[in-house]
Amino acid sequence: MKKVTLILMLACFGVMASAQAQNAGEYMNVFSTEYSKIQQDMWDYTSSVSHGKSARKVEKRRMELIQTSNTALNKAKSQKGFNGSTQYKDSVVEYLKIVNLVLKEDYAKIVDMEEIAENSYDLMEAYMTAREMASDKLVEASKMVSREQKRFAEANNVTLIESESALDDKMEVAGKVYDHYNEVYLIFFKSYKQEAYLIDAISKNDINAIEQNREALKTTAEEGLKKLEKVALYNNDRSLVIATMDLLKFYITEAEKETPKIADFILKSENFNQIKAAFEKKSEKSRTQADVDGYNKAVNEMNAAVNVYNATNESLNKSRSKNIDNWNKTAQAFTDKHVPKGK
């Protein structure tokens, strides 16, 4: 009997079938045409978001995928079983249902959450958890189809040849990469956000708030350093951990040594303004030499405090910018290196 070779593009697998298995192979191809395209499109969409594009920027793509996945679902539903079995068909139908639901609900929420995620640590944590859960659903759904595909192939004498570029493998790798990235990012973000509260308190010259947020920054940064020691690495890559450690050490220095100088300047400014107001309230004739000497002393102290304040601010701004830039570049390099790209 003449042999026939059939290529099945399903989850990046190739199918080779004999003439006896040809009908089974053709049946699998009916579903693979829809399944593999949707799986690839979903990978492109989620990969784009993972590699720096916000969910909001690719919103049009999400809406297009909702339509194509719904069309693919309806086509899959209309197919019959093979030799009385609908298990394989049902797995593809279920996968497409999950994809459609994740796009309509999970990613719709993610788009909204993205807009406010940076407002607080809790919101950022919820946003990243939502992304992880959406990704996990897609990975598990894809694995389910692969399992049923193998069962169907074995039952119908179809030989599957795995491809090195299997999307299932890419998705699994990406999941592991982002498990590490997300854990480190949240450690980074907690102190990053706490510093923002400190800077806001400084801008308002609120001494009590400055002290509270200074202590909180020191605490969160120290806790973050301890957490980083226990973080599981991906592929023994410590780059993101090291960049985060450097930033947290900067935050500790800022809280312990530099912020007190700024707080001291604010207190001296308040004191000087009181002395200046009292001095200017008196007429020149009524001012004593002690008044003049006291005022001049306050001016000199204020000028010295301004110099310290300016030098402190300049140093903090440079160090902050250097560490944040380094963290962003390291994070980008980490994901570019480890998260699979393309088809």
JOZI-V721936 format. One record per residue. N is the residue number from 0. RES is the residue in three letters. SS is DSSP state (A for helix, B for strand, O for the rest). PSI is psi as a letter, one per 20 degrees, with the letter a starting at -180 (NA if undefined). D_LAST is the distance of its C-alpha to the last C-alpha in whole Angstrom. Layout:
BEGIN
((N	RES	SS	PSI	D_LAST) (N	RES	SS	PSI	D_LAST))
END
This chain:
BEGIN
((0	MET	O	p	37) (1	LYS	O	p	34) (2	LYS	O	q	30) (3	VAL	O	p	27) (4	THR	O	p	24) (5	LEU	O	p	21) (6	ILE	O	p	17) (7	LEU	O	o	16) (8	MET	O	m	13) (9	LEU	B	o	13) (10	ALA	O	k	11) (11	CYS	O	k	10) (12	PHE	B	q	13) (13	GLY	B	q	15) (14	VAL	B	p	19) (15	MET	B	p	22) (16	ALA	O	q	25) (17	SER	O	r	29) (18	ALA	A	h	31) (19	GLN	A	h	32) (20	ALA	A	j	29) (21	GLN	A	g	27) (22	ASN	A	h	28) (23	ALA	A	g	27) (24	GLY	A	g	23) (25	GLU	A	h	24) (26	TYR	A	g	25) (27	MET	A	h	21) (28	ASN	A	h	19) (29	VAL	A	g	21) (30	PHE	A	h	19) (31	SER	A	h	16) (32	THR	A	g	16) (33	GLU	A	g	16) (34	TYR	A	g	15) (35	SER	A	h	11) (36	LYS	A	g	11) (37	ILE	A	g	13) (38	GLN	A	g	11) (39	GLN	A	g	7) (40	ASP	A	g	10) (41	MET	A	h	11) (42	TRP	A	g	8) (43	ASP	A	g	8) (44	TYR	A	g	12) (45	THR	A	h	13) (46	SER	A	h	10) (47	SER	A	g	12) (48	VAL	A	g	15) (49	SER	A	h	15) (50	HIS	O	k	14) (51	GLY	O	i	18) (52	LYS	O	p	18) (53	SER	O	q	20) (54	ALA	O	h	20) (55	ARG	O	h	23) (56	LYS	O	h	21) (57	VAL	O	k	18) (58	GLU	A	h	21) (59	LYS	A	h	21) (60	ARG	A	h	17) (61	ARG	A	g	18) (62	MET	A	h	21) (63	GLU	A	g	19) (64	LEU	A	h	17) (65	ILE	A	g	20) (66	GLN	A	g	21) (67	THR	A	h	19) (68	SER	A	h	19) (69	ASN	A	h	22) (70	THR	A	g	22) (71	ALA	A	h	20) (72	LEU	A	g	22) (73	ASN	A	h	25) (74	LYS	A	g	24) (75	ALA	A	h	24) (76	LYS	A	h	27) (77	SER	A	i	29) (78	GLN	O	q	28) (79	LYS	O	r	30) (80	GLY	O	r	30) (81	PHE	B	p	30) (82	ASN	O	l	34) (83	GLY	O	i	35) (84	SER	B	p	32) (85	THR	O	j	30) (86	GLN	A	g	28) (87	TYR	A	g	25) (88	LYS	A	g	25) (89	ASP	A	h	26) (90	SER	A	g	23) (91	VAL	A	g	21) (92	VAL	A	g	23) (93	GLU	A	g	23) (94	TYR	A	g	20) (95	LEU	A	h	20) (96	LYS	A	g	23) (97	ILE	A	g	22) (98	VAL	A	g	19) (99	ASN	A	g	21) (100	LEU	A	g	24) (101	VAL	A	g	21) (102	LEU	A	g	20) (103	LYS	A	g	24) (104	GLU	A	g	26) (105	ASP	A	g	24) (106	TYR	A	h	22) (107	ALA	A	g	25) (108	LYS	A	h	27) (109	ILE	A	g	24) (110	VAL	A	g	25) (111	ASP	A	g	28) (112	MET	A	h	29) (113	GLU	A	h	27) (114	GLU	A	h	29) (115	ILE	A	j	32) (116	ALA	A	h	30) (117	GLU	A	j	32) (118	ASN	A	h	35) (119	SER	O	r	36) (120	TYR	A	g	35) (121	ASP	A	g	35) (122	LEU	A	h	33) (123	MET	A	g	30) (124	GLU	A	g	30) (125	ALA	A	g	30) (126	TYR	A	g	27) (127	MET	A	h	25) (128	THR	A	g	26) (129	ALA	A	h	25) (130	ARG	A	g	21) (131	GLU	A	g	22) (132	MET	A	g	23) (133	ALA	A	g	21) (134	SER	A	g	18) (135	ASP	A	h	20) (136	LYS	A	g	20) (137	LEU	A	h	17) (138	VAL	A	g	16) (139	GLU	A	h	20) (140	ALA	A	h	19) (141	SER	A	h	16) (142	LYS	A	h	18) (143	MET	A	g	21) (144	VAL	A	g	19) (145	SER	A	g	18) (146	ARG	A	g	22) (147	GLU	A	h	23) (148	GLN	A	g	21) (149	LYS	A	g	22) (150	ARG	A	g	26) (151	PHE	A	g	26) (152	ALA	A	g	24) (153	GLU	A	g	27) (154	ALA	A	h	30) (155	ASN	O	k	29) (156	ASN	O	l	29) (157	VAL	O	p	25) (158	THR	B	p	23) (159	LEU	B	p	20) (160	ILE	B	o	18) (161	GLU	B	q	15) (162	SER	O	q	12) (163	GLU	O	i	11) (164	SER	O	k	8) (165	ALA	O	p	9) (166	LEU	A	h	8) (167	ASP	A	g	12) (168	ASP	A	g	12) (169	LYS	A	g	9) (170	MET	A	h	12) (171	GLU	A	g	15) (172	VAL	A	g	14) (173	ALA	A	h	14) (174	GLY	A	g	17) (175	LYS	A	g	19) (176	VAL	A	g	18) (177	TYR	A	i	19) (178	ASP	A	g	22) (179	HIS	A	g	23) (180	TYR	A	g	23) (181	ASN	A	g	24) (182	GLU	A	g	27) (183	VAL	A	h	28) (184	TYR	A	g	27) (185	LEU	A	h	30) (186	ILE	A	g	32) (187	PHE	A	g	32) (188	PHE	A	h	32) (189	LYS	A	g	35) (190	SER	A	h	37) (191	TYR	A	g	35) (192	LYS	A	h	37) (193	GLN	A	h	40) (194	GLU	A	h	41) (195	ALA	A	h	40) (196	TYR	A	h	43) (197	LEU	A	g	45) (198	ILE	A	h	44) (199	ASP	A	g	45) (200	ALA	A	h	49) (201	ILE	A	g	49) (202	SER	A	h	49) (203	LYS	O	j	51) (204	ASN	O	k	54) (205	ASP	O	n	54) (206	ILE	A	g	55) (207	ASN	A	g	55) (208	ALA	A	h	51) (209	ILE	A	g	51) (210	GLU	A	g	52) (211	GLN	A	g	50) (212	ASN	A	h	47) (213	ARG	A	g	48) (214	GLU	A	h	49) (215	ALA	A	h	46) (216	LEU	A	g	43) (217	LYS	A	g	45) (218	THR	A	g	44) (219	THR	A	h	41) (220	ALA	A	g	40) (221	GLU	A	g	42) (222	GLU	A	h	40) (223	GLY	A	g	37) (224	LEU	A	g	38) (225	LYS	A	g	39) (226	LYS	A	h	36) (227	LEU	A	h	34) (228	GLU	A	h	35) (229	LYS	A	i	34) (230	VAL	O	p	31) (231	ALA	O	p	28) (232	LEU	O	q	26) (233	TYR	B	p	22) (234	ASN	O	k	22) (235	ASN	O	k	26) (236	ASP	B	o	25) (237	ARG	O	j	28) (238	SER	A	g	27) (239	LEU	A	h	26) (240	VAL	A	g	29) (241	ILE	A	g	31) (242	ALA	A	h	31) (243	THR	A	h	32) (244	MET	A	g	35) (245	ASP	A	g	36) (246	LEU	A	g	36) (247	LEU	A	h	37) (248	LYS	A	h	40) (249	PHE	A	g	40) (250	TYR	A	h	41) (251	ILE	A	g	44) (252	THR	A	g	45) (253	GLU	A	g	45) (254	ALA	A	g	47) (255	GLU	A	g	49) (256	LYS	A	h	51) (257	GLU	A	g	50) (258	THR	A	h	50) (259	PRO	A	h	54) (260	LYS	A	h	54) (261	ILE	A	g	53) (262	ALA	A	h	55) (263	ASP	A	h	58) (264	PHE	A	g	58) (265	ILE	A	g	57) (266	LEU	A	g	60) (267	LYS	A	h	62) (268	SER	A	g	61) (269	GLU	A	g	63) (270	ASN	A	g	66) (271	PHE	A	g	66) (272	ASN	A	h	66) (273	GLN	A	g	69) (274	ILE	A	g	71) (275	LYS	A	g	70) (276	ALA	A	g	71) (277	ALA	A	h	74) (278	PHE	A	g	75) (279	GLU	A	h	75) (280	LYS	A	h	77) (281	LYS	O	q	80) (282	SER	O	r	82) (283	GLU	O	h	82) (284	LYS	O	h	86) (285	SER	O	i	85) (286	ARG	O	p	83) (287	THR	O	r	84) (288	GLN	A	h	83) (289	ALA	A	h	81) (290	ASP	A	g	79) (291	VAL	A	g	78) (292	ASP	A	g	78) (293	GLY	A	g	76) (294	TYR	A	g	74) (295	ASN	A	h	73) (296	LYS	A	g	72) (297	ALA	A	h	69) (298	VAL	A	g	68) (299	ASN	A	g	68) (300	GLU	A	h	66) (301	MET	A	g	64) (302	ASN	A	g	63) (303	ALA	A	g	62) (304	ALA	A	h	60) (305	VAL	A	g	58) (306	ASN	A	g	57) (307	VAL	A	g	56) (308	TYR	A	g	54) (309	ASN	A	g	52) (310	ALA	A	h	52) (311	THR	A	g	50) (312	ASN	A	g	48) (313	GLU	A	g	47) (314	SER	A	g	46) (315	LEU	A	g	44) (316	ASN	A	g	42) (317	LYS	A	g	41) (318	SER	A	g	40) (319	ARG	A	g	38) (320	SER	A	g	36) (321	LYS	A	g	35) (322	ASN	A	h	34) (323	ILE	A	g	32) (324	ASP	A	g	30) (325	ASN	A	g	30) (326	TRP	A	g	29) (327	ASN	A	g	26) (328	LYS	A	h	25) (329	THR	A	g	25) (330	ALA	A	g	23) (331	GLN	A	g	20) (332	ALA	A	h	20) (333	PHE	A	g	20) (334	THR	A	h	17) (335	ASP	A	h	15) (336	LYS	A	g	16) (337	HIS	A	h	15) (338	VAL	O	p	12) (339	PRO	O	q	9) (340	LYS	O	r	7) (341	GLY	O	a	4) (342	LYS	O	NA	0))
END
